[in-house]
Amino acid sequence: MNAFAEAFATERAASLPASWGDTQHNRWFIVDQLPQAIMLVHEDRSMLSANPMARRLIDGGAIRINDGRLTALGQLGSLPLARLLAQAAAGAALDCAVWFERCLSTGLLHLSRSRHSQAGLSLPPPGSPVLLVVQIDQPALAQSARIDAIAQKYQLSATERHVLMLLADGMTVEGSARHLAVQLSTVRSHVRALLGKTQAPSLMQLLRWTGSAQALPH
């Protein structure tokens, strides 16, 4: 996230091909297509720009704007936002977790100082524009990728992977047996195989690995 944000928070025109022409226009065209919510906000919380994803969050109430100023982003109100913007405007690159009550979703907020010239803005001193990037978590995608990583690392069979997926989704061993239309003893055998291949101390620990960001044990 930091590297991504800094790519737009610092001047990069020299690295772009001449055929791009108006690099500022093309850069913001790319930003408009990204799935992250991206905003430029002045240090005093005045909104300067927002891409389509950010506008959708604003329309849905996850981000609140009053009188042209950013007043809330997830659980962050105006005071903590003002502190974060001041730190970012001073040159700090910040990351913090955010959550959104209406949809019970979570995400990562990144803040870093932008440049007046790059943003195409004419801003009165003091203060600087700050780039805000909100990456909304996608738990289902992350869990699926995590299970794929476990399956490849520990050479799980297709059936073992399927059983792990069902259990990670909250299904019980008994429910998994009914879902797969097999004997309970068959699913228990798959669970024993999963524990043996992964060397997980318990099924609970194995399921924790499917939803954790920590590195898998070697």
N, C-alpha and C positions, 0 to 999 in steps of 0.2 A: 504493500500500500504506500509506503513512504517513497519508494522509487517511482511509482506511478504518479503520485502527486507532485513530486519534484520535477517530473518531466514537463509539467504544465506550470509550475511555479517559478521556473527559471527560463532564461532565454535560450531557445534551441534552434533559432532560424538557420544558423550556419550549417547545421547538420542535415537540413532538408534539401532535397533535390531542387534545382532551379525551376523545373517544370511545374512545381507546385504553385509558383506565382505568389499569390497573397497568402503567405504562411500563417498569418494571424487568423484569416478567415478560415483556412483549411483546418487549423488546429481546433478552432471552436466548432467546426462542422463535425469533427471526430468526437469531441466531447459530447455533443448533442446525441450521438448514437450510442453512447456507453450506458450500461445498465446501472452504474453507480449514480447516486444523486450528487451533483456537483454545483457548488455555489461560490460566488465571489461576494464577500461581505466586508464592509468597511470595519475598521477597528471599533467604531462607535455603534456597531450592529446594523448600520444602514445596508439594505440589500442592494447589490449592484447588478448581479446576474444570476440566473439559475437555468440549468439545463432541463429538458423535458421530464426526466425522472424526478428531479428535485421539485418541479412544479406539481407533479402528481402527488408527492408526499405533502406538499403544501395544501393542495386541494382536499386531500384526505384527512387533514388535521394533524398528521404526524409532525409536521413542522409548522409553527405558527408565526405569522407576520402581522404586526400591528403598526399602522401609520408608517409603513415602509421599513420597519426595523424588525430584525429577528428577535422574537421574544421567547421562543421555546423550540427545542429540538429533542424529541423524545422526552426523557425525564429531566433534561437540563433546562432550567429556567433562565431568565435574563441575567441574573447575577453570575452563576457559574459560566454561562456563555461569554459574558463580558470579560471574566478573568482569563478564559481560554483564548479569546481573541486577542487580548492584550499580550499574552505570552507569545502567541504565534506571530503577531505583528512585530514583536521585538526580535524575532528570528528563531524561535523554538519550533521544532517539528513535534507535534503532539498526537498521540493516539489515545482514545478512550472508548470504553464500551457504552453503548446506548441501548435503550429498550423503549418500545412503543406500546403503550397501554391498550390502545384501541384494538390492535391486531395481535397483541401478545408476541410480537416479533422482536428480535434483537439484531444488533449490528455493530459496526465499528465506525467511529468518527475520526477522521484525520484532519488536522489543521496545519497549514504552513503558510508562510508569507508569500504573497505573489508580488509581481512588479507592475507598476503603473503602466509602463510602456507596453508590456505584453498584453495587459488586459484592455488596452485601448481606452484607458480612463484618464480623465483630468480631475485629480482629486486635490482639494485644498489641504495643506498641512495644518495641524499634525495628523498623523494616522496613516495607516497603510491598508491596502486591500488584503484580505486573508482568503486563501483557498480552503473550502470545506468540502470534504469528500465523505459521503456516507455509503458504506457497503452493507446492504441488508443481508443477514445470514440466510442461507438456504439449507436448513438442517437435513432435509430428505436427500438432497444431492450430496452433501458432505458425508452423510452416513453411508450412502450407496458407494461412494468412492472409497471410504474407509473399509467397508466390507470387501470390496474388490481387492484392496491392497492386502488385507489379511488373507484372502483366498489365494492370492498369488504367492505371497511370502511363505505361507505354510502349506501350499499345494493341496488345497481343499478340493474335494470333488464337487461337481455341480449340485448334487443333492445336499451335501454338507453346507455349501454356501447358501442354498435355499433355506435350510433349517435355521442357519445363523441369522439370515435376514428376517425370517418370521419371528424369531425370539427377540431380535433387536427392535422390532416394531411393536413389541409388547405382548405378543401372543405367548401363552403358556405352553409347556411341553405337551400337555393334553390337548390343548387347542390346535397346536401344530399337527398333531397326529390326526385329528379330525379333518383339518384343512387339507392334508396330504392324502387322506383316505388310506392310512396305513395303521399298523398296530402301534400302540403306545411304546412297546418294547423296541420297535424299530427306530423311533425317534430318540429314545434314550440311548440306543446304540450309536446313533449319529452324534449325540451330545458327548458321549464318552470319546468318540473319535476326534471331535473338535477340541476337547480338553487335552487329549493326548498329543495332537499335532501342534497345538499352539503353546502347550505347556502352561496354560492358564491355571492358576490355583483353584479357581472356582468358575462356575458359569456366570455368576454375577460380575466377576472381574473381566471375563471375556466380553460380556455385553458392554461393560464400561469402556473397553477399548474401542468398540464400534462407534462410540459417540464422543470420544476424547481426542483432544489435539495433541496429547503426549505421544512421544515416539513409541513405536511398538518394541517390545523386548526382543533382543537378538536371539 
